[in-house]
């Protein structure tokens, strides 16, 4: 209670208790503190330049800002950036999607945001939200950056700098403790090695029980619990007076929960039986009752080497990176209400599953569950047995919904060679070449739950304790080749022009790894795509030239106007083979939805314009950045989730054309020495112009794109002694209404529409239609606050995440033909203590 009172008092004293640095105006810790953005050096465009000279909107978090905000990973600094939102960890740890100005990284496709750490481009989307080491600066560059970073940089780039070794021994440790057994510890040590080399070692550990509990499994802490640890090292040495080598390695492990979702139904004609059948996703009371303990495991290893050699007028840079990320999850299934595991069949496996379902249902009579669940005397769904039948949503405490086991294993090798001018001539230039090789294996296995847990392998025979009933399992191989060049020059003392271009060629291949086996429940093939024989291997090449032109005009010494245009590109690819067949059989042929899904999805290409003005006034006391933008996206990649009696299916589809436009403003002001206020706002308007996959969605908004974001905040840094400062910071983030699917204020038939006319109820098909107007996430605001003291080499803070315990949704995954959405809650209120020491 004292901590809450202190934080609330601090919020009142702060006067403006609102979040997010629109512009971080502090200089890196290794440099003298500076208040003007022309003193901040960034590398967002792969060259060292002042922030004021970059002809684009860039948000920078310097070492001081990182320390005062407590930022650790991408989900932290993204929340402090206007026009940027993030969904991470709802399904599994490596599942991170960052949306920048209406362009989203589709789940199961590639990212739309480049991640660059210490000059090296990362290539696995699972690494976006991982700890990258001891952070020293983070730059978020918005708009297409494909000309600089190639494929998968259509929305922007996150450029991270970590600690480099110095010429003296130094180190530090940071520890946190908070509610829900939430702890964090980071430590680093930097030491010179001889006269011309140095080493940095960093380690991190975090653990939490999470906010939510599994009520069926004895209130166990198995919904959003997580343990993560990692270690990384960086060794830098001079190989001569003009040559430097930079070696890095990182290893980390994660274990915890997965699939922390509830189902919310959107069937208005069922609401007369139970209002919960037609529910606004924002009003859902979360409860978790799965009989399967969900698990998530992720192991990451990467190593890189970079060499820089200085010639008289140019620098040669070459680097190579190896990365391996293996992750898997187990969880409850989704098929309880579609009779997949209920009716006994001719095989021992189906009889065993039916008996297990009956036993688990009988044992639950009278047990409180999420509405509209109903436990009858018979496990047969109510549509087949309206008198004694049962109703179960996904992830139920019964065995009727089955199990799921998923793997995603990816190893990458990439390398780049770049030659760049040293900035001593009238024209700055760079040229280079890039290569990437990806080996990826993805598998999704659905199994019958016989009450004996999940076997952690994709295929289990009919006579095992967890027989596999449906399997998608594919091996993907990718080779990427690229060449690039860029140049910029001052045409006059005040007018600068930059041009850049990159040509990417991406060769993709896929082969099915599914064995020739029979589904013990349907008698058909274990993968629907095998219905007409073995699934053939496929290959495709995707090519794209990505140009960019940027202009900057210096109105005054402190104010710049800028404009830029560029092309962004995300390669096409392959869904799990057999996806098109199951959508056609289960939906198009059964209920006539005519959803267009292919086993191969198309490349995404975007064309973006941006114009703005930025600078400082009142002798640097106020800095600002105002920008407007327009983006046209062709074949936007979008994640679709299908659920039915067949189980579940994850695919990537294409939205033929989307238009996005918006405006953004950032302001920072130093009221008096030691007191800053900052604010930013982004407004985005989007429209689907064409969508052959779901034509009814034309005119709707781009999915995962918030109508607006607002960040307001303040920071006090006041001396209370010769060597001690009192520091308090408040950050408030407002996220506007958000649709997560292309289907929005639109009705649609569901599997119930097809089942009701042939069921025991014999109701007309329209009774099973869904209305998705209730699937939009409402506006929400979250306050974070920190307050404490800083000495020369120590810090002590109390902090609050989500100070006012705002209840909001992290993600809404609409499964259209299922008749509802899978929703995941956002983080709740948490108070903690942080202590730091450095030498």
Steps between C-alpha positions, in 0.01 A plus 500: 500500500787741576644441156164577340466819703849614410443437131164676501659797678778505243244497224328804647830684541590417142199705384496338162478131574516381146734291283754453226795688369408639167860601471768383740725800535769361726837403365652154545653444841849486355463855369439833676132560568333708232152638459491564125427230248785620281729355770351150477688276257296228330579226251147433374609556137816287540718805545579717801306826487315731733135429569406841357656409164295182446225578243245274669313453827729327751438432868822464699549353847844586631674325788363751751144465373526121505611513863233743613216311328617152600487379140627144446349359180308602188160484668624768743635759256227441241240605758681834525496568125217680316337317211649167605318212672608149589341161563737252660490181702126436471543168322869430562816688587635543147167621368556878472323734261590868482268740318648828378266746334254235381746237375495188715723195521258214428526202735671203327636727225813714511531818703439847357767654722876456463690428822861619489727441799849653499489533123390141433158421352305233691279277287275299733178665619524299823788725606308828485400499867805327645758655728778623271767572761595810695316772309661836431269650235184404310383673182159437342495615139155514339401447140639256240868425557541228238752709305726486806413167663329296228200268526277519806567866580184642342372659822830619642811397688605455861869578536660394828843579639637298791791570730852501356801430719701803613852552624422438868328236711133576560183312580151520634208308638126569500244304701124528526238340717125534453167334563413155365849372579632723224876546508763627261878516517739643241874530535796592282874535528729672252874466509794583275701206374853616441558834333282463193206277591205484735227268617142551620307218668130545578246276666127525559238306691130561548213302644133554578196302605291723275172677564256214439433154645359172372196442720446143387857399583480621861563871422838401360730772364495361149335765281762772448791381713847525350868443579773644279875506531775594260865587469681692231854609434666757278872508420649789303866518398721709274673275250713790389491879483211493251318172567253404773330168566174472696401151618167428674320196634168458681312209656162506672228265620134565569236282657146586598141489383337547160161567338365720781166553326131482579227466239238770449199409288324735256180307418208744555229243428632276778484782758143409595633176648793671671608866453863385506451363148504861375772677694699818455863393524575790736244376755624143527576379856817295464518152645745223417394136542713292266567141607831508309783701653613725212876514447738706291871438455744707301877465460708759316864495396672748274855599417632773275825651380546846351818650356555865413802625309567867450652609169603860437159608367272201559414222743455134422257317731433129485294291739355151533226375735384154599171474689301203626162532675302191599161530661207276578171513684237266636145604581138398517302476177206684345259240360269422790177628342541335162485135606842404370588297809151411619347236274652152530640373175634174367852543635625442855634857506163658429322278753762587764464872428122481525518312829752749641279790392196344668691437824646852515160658430324298769764595755438871438129514575435812705849641448495878426632572150514784252159586358344383275637159601234248605564151632219261417464129564639426158828631355335520157477876407163664553439540127481121475340434840306814608352334810800335663792632291788718612657824380876546518715781371864442412758430771239336721564284809370196312696276267241562226704777335819299451857629515745695288876486464691746283863546404688773317871439451704744296870541432640787294835590351544850361793711383559845359785696344472877481733777379417853614657843476642658814306823458798705385364570151209694356309176438453237771444156352480131579473181295473139606368148462306272734420129530261312729422130533205381712412144600161488672285212620142565610256245633149517648365176643152444638445200722227321691506563874470166678564658838867403496659827392681607184776305329751759380538375146306578186382156400371244749342177382134403558589270789698758701374704797471815284422390143553759230184583305620782277848611402660785309875455480721671244861578433579842352826611341574855390792670326513879479738698281519880497711786374459857618635851463432842650631854462423842644634846428442866583375671185525831683603604849146422616360240258594131530393214272532129578432210266522129578398176338511130568410201286394183681458153354341245732486133404258299714439125506268282708443126535245318709636281780165343589512118500255296299266430792126482567298716734362248753180707539399582143666213316644752252858620463661661799555812289208605272745596229584130457148412386614474138846358564830621642542875533757612241792724587470861386738786425464864408726801448399848619685807372472867581691825448462733797598860429487793740540874445536746790517879498599733784492880501648700786260786567717631783795366694252328732208400273491255210228414252511151348323268265555144385353228283583132498392149409467224759497126432410182685559176318216264426515150636327173576238402754506154650425281202140380506357827634309586182341155493367516853354851456329392181356181652399633842369844400456569130335168418311469830370849575576687177728767635732506196800600710805522277799329662799360312786282606720778360454866596618795291772756569403828664614828342439845648562851371533767769531878505594708804547875548579687817676771690711462812739696711526709814400847617559719805872418504429128499252506788227364271551238232236382256435270206184521289446253215230383262506175304318302233554131421348274237544130570444232239435140608530576871572177684248414769467219751180290494398250767250226427337270756253218450438132536826446310694672779688826439683656208739797480558658159619819332271659242527817289292818505527632144525872576505714815542878527638660816546867578569690817681767694731502798633762740770484766578772752753522782544801726734576786293717734784567740829327555420149616135498388389377158162436349445309179211397288426337168201397298437297189178481301466230233217458251498179300270337245489162328452586132493146359493154657429195284540272802200661673334755262246611763782666696570770240469838673608362839815602687842342489519225765714546812513877433389728783310812403739706711763485772575776751805512724535757776753522775720693735832452673654672803873470567576720799811511722442431870867497592845534353491155340135390522206584274132437555348360178137439415353418164142440391400353162144474377409320178159511332427254218194566288241256366649205314358239264706181480330342199391614156142397590365777724143633496409201286284188552630166377385136492672259735531126540187519715319637193580175325442267794169632634280395203631142519519477878237385746392864534430534125512879510547716190861573411482877566456426871867401508629818332741722694513878546855633548414859591584404862857387420669843501738576787397816686723796576715449809761693694785370715703698751853393596698681767843494662629697796825483694855622546818494293850526636830505316506121476169376641126528444193410706150521352148394578288449192151417384399337176139579406463714811120530478447131409347568160342182363554472126551242229839410363366333186176388337540213251172467315423151369223606262347165408524383862260775608719687745840631600792380706594780738803553720511743796759772540723541804344607827621722785837414652718680758868440548838611628814545289860532622805565286873530554786567260873553529 
